[in-house]
Amino acid sequence: MSYILSFFNFIQGLGPTVMMPIIICIFGIILGTEKGKALRAGLTVGVGFIGLNLVIGALSTNLGPAVEQMIKRFGLSLSVIDIGWPAAAAIAFASTVGMIIIPVCLLVNIIMILTNTTQTIDVDIWDYWHFAFTGALVAVVTGSQTIGLIAAVLNMIIIMVIGDYTAPGVEKTLGLPGVSLPHGFTAAYAPIAVVINKIIDLIPGVRNIDINVDKVQEKFGVFGEPIMVGSVLGLAIGAIAGYDITKVLQLGITMGAVLVLIPKMASLLMEGLLPISDAASEFISKRFSNRGKMYIGLDSAVGVGHPLTLSVSLILVPLTVFMAVILPGNKVLPFADLAVIPWMFVLITPVVNGNGFRALINGIVILALGLLISTDLAPLITTAARSAKYALPSGATQISSICDGANPLTWAIVRLNDLGWIGMGIVAVVAIGLALLNRKRIIKEAAELKQA
């Protein structure tokens, strides 16, 4: 057993930029792609991921200090510190559940594919930490690592189903053919966005408001292009932070560059992934008669490049900081995780069909709820961090995260487990029920494809 754990720890340590090309190459060869083409596809995907990470790094590196300066300028202070997703991931992987989460989730994915309860082959194994995070918190609540592991598995099943249901929107709106995004953080917000969208549809007048990126570009010409929108938002954030003119201009240019470069890097990644995705669909359709279209599950980073996703996210950065101060019951000061707001919006963008007004309304509601959720989970996250031997920041008594600490699905699973086995039973019924509904849909879709 120790050798198996050491092997998966080694894989985890290599990171996605090294392992993803290897996985894609091997996967392509298994599916019948020529070795040379499979190798090229793997390397292209690796280059795309490196490019994405570089641009996203530029976003975080420049946005973080601006937010910090904003907080200092207005003298904002709250009792719970936002430690950021890297620290949350470290806590998750260091937990007992996290130590075995990769092999367990790989097994769950295989079982779901064989039972036709998912259409997604999830190769984004590093983001399994989101499920481990849920499991670690449930283990704190229940005092049982076994229940924690079961919670992590049920979390994954629910997310895999959401990934399947949202995949057509990912293809159409985000321009990512053959890709689904079963990401533990991103996918959790899609159902909430669907509900908010339905509520907006019921409000006369409001339901007719449509701020579409393409229409904005048509109306404002060059001033509606992503590079201009990003630059203007960067300038505004710099001004709110109280930067001098040099730093304001630098932030403006950087944010403009981010809005231009992320889609280009995602496009490069898709160039490598497309032949593998096509080969996977062909392989499945030849061998299994009751299978619908197959998707490759990736990190939602590949979808953050949509102009609407990035524009609304940048608008929400200062709004979230000030909302945290005025929101009754909130104790979390958002900081380290403000740069992950775009990940929250990746699947909201297809749900609202690219409508900027609806995306903004969704963002305000979801972030307000997220702040309250992260406040509620802060004691558990702090306990889980101490159990994982994570060193708390100097002076911190409680920590949380705007990433998974504000995740509504994680919160629901954790709080249902306050009821013990009854709560776990409810989660299990929901997860299995969704999987069976998904199976019914997949079989129906396969029959329709066969007739066509």
ChimeraX attribute file (.defattr): number of C-alpha atoms within 10 A of each C-alpha:
attribute: neighborCount
match mode: 1-to-1
recipient: residues
	/A:1	6
	/A:2	6
	/A:3	8
	/A:4	11
	/A:5	15
	/A:6	12
	/A:7	12
	/A:8	16
	/A:9	15
	/A:10	11
	/A:11	16
	/A:12	15
	/A:13	12
	/A:14	12
	/A:15	12
	/A:16	21
	/A:17	17
	/A:18	17
	/A:19	19
	/A:20	20
	/A:21	23
	/A:22	19
	/A:23	13
	/A:24	25
	/A:25	25
	/A:26	16
	/A:27	18
	/A:28	25
	/A:29	17
	/A:30	15
	/A:31	19
	/A:32	14
	/A:33	20
	/A:34	13
	/A:35	14
	/A:36	11
	/A:37	16
	/A:38	26
	/A:39	20
	/A:40	16
	/A:41	26
	/A:42	27
	/A:43	21
	/A:44	20
	/A:45	28
	/A:46	23
	/A:47	19
	/A:48	25
	/A:49	24
	/A:50	17
	/A:51	20
	/A:52	25
	/A:53	16
	/A:54	16
	/A:55	21
	/A:56	20
	/A:57	14
	/A:58	16
	/A:59	19
	/A:60	17
	/A:61	12
	/A:62	19
	/A:63	23
	/A:64	17
	/A:65	15
	/A:66	24
	/A:67	23
	/A:68	15
	/A:69	16
	/A:70	22
	/A:71	19
	/A:72	13
	/A:73	13
	/A:74	12
	/A:75	8
	/A:76	14
	/A:77	14
	/A:78	12
	/A:79	14
	/A:80	22
	/A:81	25
	/A:82	25
	/A:83	22
	/A:84	22
	/A:85	20
	/A:86	13
	/A:87	18
	/A:88	26
	/A:89	21
	/A:90	16
	/A:91	24
	/A:92	28
	/A:93	26
	/A:94	21
	/A:95	24
	/A:96	19
	/A:97	28
	/A:98	25
	/A:99	18
	/A:100	17
	/A:101	28
	/A:102	24
	/A:103	15
	/A:104	16
	/A:105	20
	/A:106	16
	/A:107	12
	/A:108	16
	/A:109	23
	/A:110	15
	/A:111	13
	/A:112	20
	/A:113	17
	/A:114	11
	/A:115	12
	/A:116	21
	/A:117	26
	/A:118	30
	/A:119	28
	/A:120	27
	/A:121	21
	/A:122	25
	/A:123	21
	/A:124	17
	/A:125	21
	/A:126	18
	/A:127	20
	/A:128	26
	/A:129	25
	/A:130	27
	/A:131	31
	/A:132	33
	/A:133	31
	/A:134	32
	/A:135	33
	/A:136	35
	/A:137	33
	/A:138	31
	/A:139	25
	/A:140	17
	/A:141	20
	/A:142	17
	/A:143	12
	/A:144	13
	/A:145	18
	/A:146	15
	/A:147	21
	/A:148	28
	/A:149	24
	/A:150	18
	/A:151	29
	/A:152	29
	/A:153	23
	/A:154	24
	/A:155	24
	/A:156	24
	/A:157	26
	/A:158	23
	/A:159	24
	/A:160	30
	/A:161	25
	/A:162	25
	/A:163	30
	/A:164	25
	/A:165	19
	/A:166	21
	/A:167	28
	/A:168	19
	/A:169	21
	/A:170	24
	/A:171	15
	/A:172	12
	/A:173	18
	/A:174	24
	/A:175	17
	/A:176	21
	/A:177	19
	/A:178	24
	/A:179	31
	/A:180	31
	/A:181	29
	/A:182	33
	/A:183	26
	/A:184	29
	/A:185	23
	/A:186	26
	/A:187	28
	/A:188	23
	/A:189	23
	/A:190	23
	/A:191	16
	/A:192	17
	/A:193	25
	/A:194	15
	/A:195	13
	/A:196	18
	/A:197	19
	/A:198	13
	/A:199	11
	/A:200	18
	/A:201	13
	/A:202	10
	/A:203	10
	/A:204	9
	/A:205	9
	/A:206	12
	/A:207	15
	/A:208	10
	/A:209	13
	/A:210	15
	/A:211	15
	/A:212	16
	/A:213	19
	/A:214	15
	/A:215	12
	/A:216	15
	/A:217	15
	/A:218	13
	/A:219	11
	/A:220	10
	/A:221	11
	/A:222	13
	/A:223	14
	/A:224	17
	/A:225	19
	/A:226	23
	/A:227	21
	/A:228	19
	/A:229	22
	/A:230	26
	/A:231	23
	/A:232	20
	/A:233	20
	/A:234	27
	/A:235	24
	/A:236	19
	/A:237	24
	/A:238	27
	/A:239	19
	/A:240	17
	/A:241	21
	/A:242	17
	/A:243	18
	/A:244	10
	/A:245	12
	/A:246	10
	/A:247	16
	/A:248	22
	/A:249	18
	/A:250	16
	/A:251	27
	/A:252	24
	/A:253	19
	/A:254	22
	/A:255	30
	/A:256	22
	/A:257	19
	/A:258	24
	/A:259	27
	/A:260	20
	/A:261	19
	/A:262	26
	/A:263	20
	/A:264	16
	/A:265	23
	/A:266	23
	/A:267	19
	/A:268	19
	/A:269	25
	/A:270	23
	/A:271	15
	/A:272	24
	/A:273	24
	/A:274	18
	/A:275	16
	/A:276	26
	/A:277	21
	/A:278	18
	/A:279	19
	/A:280	23
	/A:281	19
	/A:282	15
	/A:283	15
	/A:284	16
	/A:285	18
	/A:286	9
	/A:287	9
	/A:288	10
	/A:289	12
	/A:290	17
	/A:291	25
	/A:292	24
	/A:293	18
	/A:294	26
	/A:295	24
	/A:296	23
	/A:297	23
	/A:298	21
	/A:299	23
	/A:300	25
	/A:301	20
	/A:302	24
	/A:303	27
	/A:304	28
	/A:305	27
	/A:306	24
	/A:307	24
	/A:308	26
	/A:309	27
	/A:310	24
	/A:311	23
	/A:312	21
	/A:313	25
	/A:314	22
	/A:315	16
	/A:316	20
	/A:317	20
	/A:318	19
	/A:319	13
	/A:320	22
	/A:321	19
	/A:322	17
	/A:323	19
	/A:324	22
	/A:325	17
	/A:326	9
	/A:327	14
	/A:328	9
	/A:329	12
	/A:330	22
	/A:331	22
	/A:332	28
	/A:333	27
	/A:334	28
	/A:335	22
	/A:336	23
	/A:337	19
	/A:338	24
	/A:339	24
	/A:340	22
	/A:341	23
	/A:342	25
	/A:343	25
	/A:344	24
	/A:345	29
	/A:346	27
	/A:347	30
	/A:348	29
	/A:349	28
	/A:350	23
	/A:351	23
	/A:352	22
	/A:353	15
	/A:354	22
	/A:355	19
	/A:356	22
	/A:357	17
	/A:358	24
	/A:359	25
	/A:360	19
	/A:361	15
	/A:362	24
	/A:363	24
	/A:364	15
	/A:365	13
	/A:366	19
	/A:367	21
	/A:368	17
	/A:369	17
	/A:370	24
	/A:371	26
	/A:372	20
	/A:373	24
	/A:374	29
	/A:375	27
	/A:376	20
	/A:377	23
	/A:378	24
	/A:379	17
	/A:380	22
	/A:381	27
	/A:382	21
	/A:383	18
	/A:384	24
	/A:385	25
	/A:386	13
	/A:387	15
	/A:388	17
	/A:389	12
	/A:390	16
	/A:391	10
	/A:392	16
	/A:393	11
	/A:394	6
	/A:395	7
	/A:396	12
	/A:397	13
	/A:398	23
	/A:399	27
	/A:400	33
	/A:401	32
	/A:402	29
	/A:403	27
	/A:404	30
	/A:405	31
	/A:406	25
	/A:407	28
	/A:408	19
	/A:409	20
	/A:410	26
	/A:411	21
	/A:412	14
	/A:413	23
	/A:414	27
	/A:415	18
	/A:416	17
	/A:417	24
	/A:418	14
	/A:419	14
	/A:420	13
	/A:421	13
	/A:422	12
	/A:423	17
	/A:424	23
	/A:425	14
	/A:426	14
	/A:427	22
	/A:428	20
	/A:429	13
	/A:430	15
	/A:431	20
	/A:432	15
	/A:433	13
	/A:434	19
	/A:435	22
	/A:436	17
	/A:437	12
	/A:438	21
	/A:439	23
	/A:440	14
	/A:441	17
	/A:442	23
	/A:443	17
	/A:444	15
	/A:445	16
	/A:446	19
	/A:447	15
	/A:448	11
	/A:449	14
	/A:450	13
	/A:451	7
	/A:452	6
